């Protein structure tokens, strides 16, 4: 009997071991199948996402053939929305319609960062200051090339060039841009860095003389100003900080004067009418307030100027944001 019990126990142990081995094989097989299924699902999702990207790239290519230039990021966003690729357009990505894939714009080829171009009449760039490309930046030129087609160049007095900006000392430096008159709607943008907080007014860009429009600072606080029978202003609530780069934008659409800083709306004033021409048709200046003879004698600004743009229309919020993003990338802030 003792001998039979021993054999039975050994047989039972062997049976248990075999069952455990079979169970582990079965579990492993199931796990492997789940892994294979997950890999298959992931591969399918990537293929669908890539298909969406390829369709968008084809549309971008067709647009380039039609216009002769690559679409901008702003135009890419509009195309994605208009063609129904997404109902959720974000700053750096979008969520595809129906499939809900998050696609970064950087994953898409065939577009480029660029400023809004329609009705751009002044475009000064601190890197491409000669108009012959970034690689031909000049550290000595007294002419700041207007990159807008047919626009007036800037004439520099006193200021010094850095690698990507023009440095004004707040004493006897400015840029004369010629006359800008007879405006019903406008956008003025400038990218600047304050080297100090100046007491009182410091003019960034404008042509005020009982008329005109532009952007200036009071104790470091940004203000957008236009003349419609009197000066109307949209004012920020806080002073800018020194040694930080900002893009300041002013728009007037015939009904509202708006001030933006780094793409964000900071102030708005309701007003209607045509912007009054400055007395004596004084020129637009960067860095000072023009007197009747066109030269600045006060309110000169101690700033570095990276870019300046004027449009013959009021840009939209999306265009303001786009231009700020292009500035931020180009001038690394």
C-alpha positions as CSV (number, residue, x, y, z in Angstrom):
1,X,0.0,0.0,0.0
2,X,2.8,2.4,0.9
3,X,4.3,1.8,-2.5
4,X,1.1,2.5,-4.4
5,X,0.5,5.8,-2.5
6,X,3.9,7.0,-3.5
7,X,3.3,6.3,-7.2
8,X,-0.1,8.0,-6.9
9,X,1.5,11.1,-5.4
10,X,4.2,11.2,-8.0
11,X,1.6,10.9,-10.8
12,X,-0.4,13.7,-9.2
13,X,2.6,16.0,-9.0
14,X,3.5,15.3,-12.7
15,X,-0.1,16.0,-13.7
16,X,-0.1,19.4,-11.9
17,X,3.2,20.4,-13.4
18,X,2.0,19.5,-16.9
19,X,-1.2,21.5,-16.3
20,X,0.8,24.6,-15.1
21,X,3.0,24.4,-18.2
22,X,0.0,24.2,-20.5
23,X,-1.7,27.1,-18.6
24,X,1.5,29.2,-19.0
25,X,1.7,28.4,-22.7
26,X,-2.0,29.4,-23.1
27,X,-1.6,32.7,-21.2
28,X,1.5,33.5,-23.2
29,X,-0.3,32.8,-26.4
30,X,-3.2,35.1,-25.4
31,X,-0.8,37.8,-24.3
32,X,1.1,37.6,-27.6
33,X,-2.1,37.8,-29.6
34,X,-3.1,40.9,-27.6
35,X,0.3,42.4,-28.3
36,X,0.0,41.6,-32.0
37,X,-3.5,43.1,-32.0
38,X,-2.3,46.3,-30.4
39,X,0.6,46.6,-32.8
40,X,-1.8,46.1,-35.7
41,X,-4.2,48.7,-34.3
42,X,-1.3,51.2,-33.8
43,X,0.0,50.5,-37.3
44,X,-3.5,51.1,-38.8
45,X,-3.9,54.4,-36.8
46,X,-0.5,55.6,-38.0
47,X,-1.4,54.7,-41.6
48,X,-4.7,56.7,-41.3
49,X,-2.9,59.7,-39.8
50,X,-0.2,59.6,-42.5
51,X,-3.0,59.5,-45.2
52,X,-4.5,62.6,-43.8
53,X,-1.1,64.4,-43.8
54,X,-0.5,63.3,-47.4
55,X,-3.9,64.7,-48.5
56,X,-3.1,68.0,-46.8
57,X,0.4,68.1,-48.4
58,X,-1.2,67.5,-51.8
59,X,-3.6,70.5,-51.2
60,X,-0.6,72.7,-50.2
61,X,1.3,71.7,-53.3
62,X,-1.7,72.6,-55.5
63,X,-2.0,75.9,-53.8
64,X,1.7,76.6,-54.4
65,X,1.3,75.8,-58.1
66,X,-1.7,78.2,-58.2
67,X,-0.1,81.2,-56.3
68,X,3.6,80.6,-57.0
69,X,4.6,80.5,-53.3
70,X,4.3,78.3,-50.3
71,X,1.2,78.8,-48.2
72,X,1.8,80.4,-44.8
73,X,0.9,78.7,-41.5
74,X,-2.1,80.9,-41.3
75,X,-3.2,79.8,-44.8
76,X,-2.5,76.2,-43.8
77,X,-4.9,76.5,-40.8
78,X,-7.6,78.1,-42.9
79,X,-7.3,75.3,-45.5
80,X,-7.5,72.6,-42.9
81,X,-10.7,74.1,-41.6
82,X,-12.2,75.0,-45.0
83,X,-11.6,71.5,-46.4
84,X,-13.1,69.8,-43.4
85,X,-10.0,68.1,-42.1
86,X,-10.7,69.4,-38.6
87,X,-13.2,71.3,-36.5
88,X,-10.6,71.8,-33.7
89,X,-7.8,74.1,-34.9
90,X,-5.1,74.8,-32.3
91,X,-2.0,77.0,-32.1
92,X,0.5,74.2,-32.8
93,X,-1.7,71.3,-33.8
94,X,-5.2,70.2,-34.8
95,X,-7.5,67.2,-34.1
96,X,-8.6,65.4,-37.2
97,X,-12.3,65.1,-37.9
98,X,-13.9,61.7,-37.2
99,X,-10.6,59.9,-36.5
100,X,-9.6,62.3,-33.7
101,X,-5.8,62.1,-34.4
102,X,-3.7,65.0,-33.0
103,X,-1.5,66.2,-35.8
104,X,1.2,68.8,-35.3
105,X,1.6,71.4,-38.1
106,X,5.4,70.6,-38.0
107,X,4.5,67.1,-39.3
108,X,3.2,68.6,-42.5
109,X,5.5,69.6,-45.3
110,X,4.8,72.3,-47.9
111,X,4.2,75.5,-45.9
112,X,6.4,78.2,-44.3
113,X,6.2,80.7,-41.5
114,X,5.5,84.1,-43.1
115,X,3.7,87.4,-42.3
116,X,0.3,88.2,-43.6
117,X,1.0,89.8,-46.9
118,X,-2.2,91.4,-48.2
119,X,-2.0,95.2,-48.3
120,X,1.4,95.3,-46.6
121,X,2.9,98.7,-47.4
122,X,5.9,98.8,-44.9
123,X,8.0,95.9,-43.9
124,X,11.3,96.5,-42.1
125,X,13.3,93.5,-40.9
126,X,16.3,93.8,-38.6
127,X,18.1,90.8,-40.1
128,X,17.4,91.2,-43.8
129,X,17.9,95.0,-43.6
130,X,19.3,95.3,-47.1
131,X,16.6,93.4,-49.0
132,X,19.3,90.9,-50.3
133,X,18.6,88.1,-47.9
134,X,19.6,87.3,-44.3
135,X,23.1,86.5,-45.2
136,X,23.6,90.0,-46.6
137,X,22.8,91.8,-43.4
138,X,24.7,95.1,-43.2
139,X,26.1,96.6,-40.0
140,X,26.7,100.0,-41.5
141,X,23.9,100.8,-43.9
142,X,21.9,104.1,-43.3
143,X,19.0,102.8,-45.5
144,X,16.6,100.3,-44.0
145,X,15.2,98.5,-47.0
146,X,11.4,98.3,-47.2
147,X,10.6,94.7,-48.1
148,X,7.0,95.5,-49.1
149,X,6.7,95.8,-52.8
150,X,7.0,99.4,-54.0
151,X,7.3,100.7,-50.4
152,X,9.4,103.6,-49.1
153,X,12.7,102.8,-47.5
154,X,13.7,104.0,-44.1
155,X,16.5,106.6,-43.7
156,X,18.5,106.1,-40.5
157,X,19.9,108.9,-38.3
158,X,22.4,108.0,-35.6
159,X,21.3,104.5,-34.7
160,X,23.6,101.5,-34.6
161,X,23.0,98.1,-36.1
162,X,23.2,94.8,-34.1
163,X,23.0,91.5,-35.8
164,X,19.2,91.4,-35.8
165,X,18.0,94.9,-34.7
166,X,18.6,98.6,-34.9
167,X,19.6,100.1,-31.6
168,X,18.3,103.6,-30.8
169,X,19.7,105.6,-27.8
170,X,16.8,107.8,-26.9
171,X,18.8,111.0,-27.5
172,X,19.4,111.6,-31.2
173,X,18.6,108.4,-33.1
174,X,15.6,107.8,-35.3
175,X,14.4,106.4,-38.7
176,X,12.4,108.5,-41.2
177,X,9.9,106.5,-43.2
178,X,8.2,109.1,-45.5
179,X,4.6,110.2,-45.4
180,X,1.6,107.9,-44.6
181,X,-1.6,109.8,-45.1
182,X,-5.3,109.4,-46.2
183,X,-5.9,106.2,-44.2
184,X,-9.4,104.8,-43.5
185,X,-8.1,101.6,-41.9
186,X,-4.6,100.6,-40.7
187,X,-2.4,98.1,-38.9
188,X,0.9,99.1,-37.3
189,X,3.2,96.5,-35.8
190,X,6.6,96.7,-34.3
191,X,8.9,94.3,-32.5
192,X,11.0,96.1,-29.9
193,X,13.0,95.6,-26.7
194,X,13.1,98.4,-24.1
195,X,16.6,99.2,-22.9
196,X,15.1,101.3,-20.1
197,X,11.8,102.5,-18.8
198,X,11.7,106.2,-19.8
199,X,9.8,108.7,-17.8
200,X,7.0,110.3,-19.8
201,X,6.4,109.6,-23.4
202,X,8.7,107.6,-25.7
203,X,7.5,107.3,-29.3
204,X,8.0,103.9,-31.0
205,X,6.5,104.5,-34.4
206,X,4.1,107.3,-35.5
207,X,3.4,110.5,-37.4
208,X,1.5,112.6,-34.8
209,X,1.1,116.3,-35.4
210,X,-2.6,117.2,-34.8
211,X,-3.3,114.1,-36.8
212,X,-1.8,110.8,-37.7
213,X,-1.5,107.4,-35.9
214,X,1.0,105.2,-34.2
215,X,2.3,103.4,-31.1
216,X,4.1,105.0,-28.2
217,X,4.9,104.4,-24.5
218,X,4.1,106.4,-21.4
219,X,6.3,105.3,-18.5
220,X,6.7,102.0,-20.3
221,X,3.0,101.4,-20.8
222,X,2.1,100.8,-24.5
223,X,-0.6,103.0,-26.2
224,X,-2.1,102.8,-29.7
225,X,-3.2,106.3,-30.8
226,X,-5.1,107.8,-33.8
227,X,-6.5,111.2,-34.6
228,X,-10.2,111.4,-35.4
229,X,-11.0,115.0,-34.5
230,X,-9.0,114.4,-31.4
231,X,-6.5,111.7,-30.2
232,X,-8.2,108.4,-29.4
233,X,-6.2,105.9,-27.5
234,X,-6.2,102.2,-26.5
235,X,-4.0,101.7,-23.5
236,X,-2.4,98.7,-21.9
237,X,-2.7,98.4,-18.1
238,X,0.8,97.3,-17.3
239,X,4.3,98.5,-18.2
240,X,6.5,96.4,-20.5
241,X,9.7,95.0,-18.9
242,X,13.2,96.0,-19.9
243,X,15.4,93.5,-21.9
244,X,12.4,91.5,-23.1
245,X,11.3,91.5,-26.8
246,X,7.7,92.3,-27.6
247,X,5.6,92.6,-30.7
248,X,3.2,95.5,-30.3
249,X,0.3,95.8,-32.8
250,X,-2.3,98.5,-33.4
251,X,-5.4,98.1,-35.7
252,X,-8.2,100.4,-36.7
253,X,-11.0,99.0,-38.9
254,X,-13.2,102.1,-39.1
255,X,-15.1,101.2,-35.9
256,X,-12.6,100.0,-33.3
257,X,-9.1,100.9,-32.3
258,X,-7.3,97.9,-30.8
259,X,-3.9,97.3,-29.1
260,X,-2.3,93.9,-29.0
261,X,0.9,92.8,-27.2
262,X,2.4,89.5,-28.3
263,X,-0.7,88.5,-30.2
264,X,-3.1,89.2,-27.2
265,X,-5.7,91.9,-27.2
266,X,-4.9,94.3,-24.4
267,X,-7.3,97.2,-25.1
268,X,-10.0,98.4,-27.4
269,X,-11.9,101.7,-28.0
270,X,-15.0,102.2,-30.1
271,X,-14.6,105.1,-32.6
272,X,-15.5,105.7,-36.2
273,X,-14.3,108.0,-38.9
274,X,-11.3,108.6,-41.1
275,X,-7.9,109.1,-39.6
276,X,-6.9,112.7,-39.8
277,X,-3.8,113.6,-41.8
278,X,-1.0,115.1,-39.6
279,X,-0.5,118.8,-39.9
280,X,2.2,119.8,-42.4
281,X,2.1,116.1,-43.6
282,X,5.0,115.3,-41.3
283,X,6.7,111.9,-42.0
284,X,6.3,108.7,-40.1
285,X,9.2,108.2,-37.7
286,X,10.6,105.3,-35.7
287,X,11.9,106.5,-32.4
288,X,10.7,110.0,-32.1
289,X,7.8,112.5,-32.4
290,X,8.0,114.6,-35.7
291,X,7.9,118.3,-35.4
292,X,6.5,120.5,-38.2
293,X,9.9,120.4,-39.9
294,X,9.7,116.6,-39.8
295,X,12.5,116.1,-37.3
296,X,12.1,114.8,-33.7
297,X,13.2,116.9,-30.8
298,X,11.5,115.1,-28.0
299,X,9.9,111.8,-26.9
300,X,12.8,109.8,-28.5
301,X,12.9,106.2,-27.5
302,X,15.7,104.1,-26.0
303,X,14.9,100.8,-27.7
304,X,16.1,98.1,-30.0
305,X,13.9,97.7,-33.1
306,X,13.7,94.3,-34.7
307,X,10.9,94.8,-37.2
308,X,8.1,97.2,-38.2
309,X,5.1,96.7,-40.5
310,X,2.2,98.9,-41.7
311,X,-0.9,97.6,-43.5
312,X,-3.6,99.5,-45.4
313,X,-6.2,97.4,-43.6
314,X,-7.0,96.1,-40.1
315,X,-5.6,92.6,-39.6
316,X,-7.8,90.0,-37.9
317,X,-7.0,88.4,-34.6
318,X,-5.7,85.3,-36.3
319,X,-3.4,87.4,-38.5
320,X,-2.1,89.4,-35.5
321,X,-1.3,86.1,-33.7
322,X,0.3,84.6,-36.9
323,X,2.6,87.7,-37.3
324,X,3.6,87.5,-33.6
325,X,4.5,83.8,-33.9
326,X,6.6,84.6,-37.0
327,X,8.4,87.4,-35.1
328,X,8.9,85.1,-32.1
329,X,10.5,82.4,-34.2
330,X,12.5,84.8,-36.3
331,X,13.9,86.9,-33.5
332,X,14.1,84.1,-30.9
333,X,12.0,85.4,-28.0
